[in-house]
Amino acid sequence: MQAIAVPTIVEDRHAFAQDARRFLQFSQRRLPSRFLYDALGSALFDAICHLPWYRVTRAELRLLRRHANTIGQLLHAGGRVVELGCGNGEKLATLLTQANARGVHAHLIDLSEAALAQSVQTLATVAGSAIRVTTDLATYEDGLLALPRENAAPTLIALLGSNIGNFDRPEAEAFVGLIRATLYPGDYLLLGADLVKPERELLLAYDDPLGLTAAFNKNILLRMNTELGANFVIERFTHRAVWNAEASRVEMHIVSLVAQDVEVPAATLRFRLNEGETIWTESSYKFEPLSILQLVEPAGFVQRCQWIDAPGRFALTLFEAV
Ligand code: AVJ
């Protein structure tokens, strides 16, 4: 088992300050969703996955369990799985143990140090030394660019949990292109994507009655207070989830309950929020089975299998690079 790389906390804080400065000044104020995942944010997301209203993780785990053999056959010993955004490691552990994938190399890319540490532990617990694990504390892009090219055995890149849903369309296309560029023909992409469903289900998933998603969202204000010296009074904000049907996405916003002045010293930024003004923190795009193929295949992939759960909530699609 390889040791976790030393976190580049200073660099990360710098990126957070820079992005806060840029995105908070747009007329619709925004923050990139990747900053939701500090240690507390990752823990809150884990808790969200246990909520009855947030079914993404459970639906995907069922599909992974059911089709692990098919997927595992592609990964003969010496093969490599690269997971982008491994979270707590449960999805990959489920896949690799069900597939009985001994001798596989798992390479984990995540921007949360806590998530990487947990994943290493989860994989060690279920697989012991049968799986070699390496980690990269990085954004998807940096992690892919740093990925050693391995031609001998197949590489499977796993992008699960509907993480693809956080990208706007042009970004998603560019990102799939980057994934393809790091692969050879005959390598694979395993993509988990949440499907369009009735609005009330979507809103319960992103604005749950226990308030965990609200806490997950507002934690980004807390993070600006502790890391960037900001002065957000958390009680003066509330969480809102919106289904934007035209764009096929759920948006998470933080709503200012009153008119208020805020400052973010590390981002050399002060501004006034009007009552009802929002900071847009996340998009979760929802897909149709066909729209997944239309997004991925033009980048140089062909679909090998697409598995959809019985209620039609979630799709797991296996692509081969051509
Ligand atoms: C992990 C980004 C896929 O968008 O559904 C859960 C994050 N946000 N509840 C998603 C999330 C609100 C999740 N992703």
Residues whose N, C-alpha, C, O or C-beta is under 5 A from the ligand:
A	BS01	AVJ	G161 S162 N163 N166 A205 S284
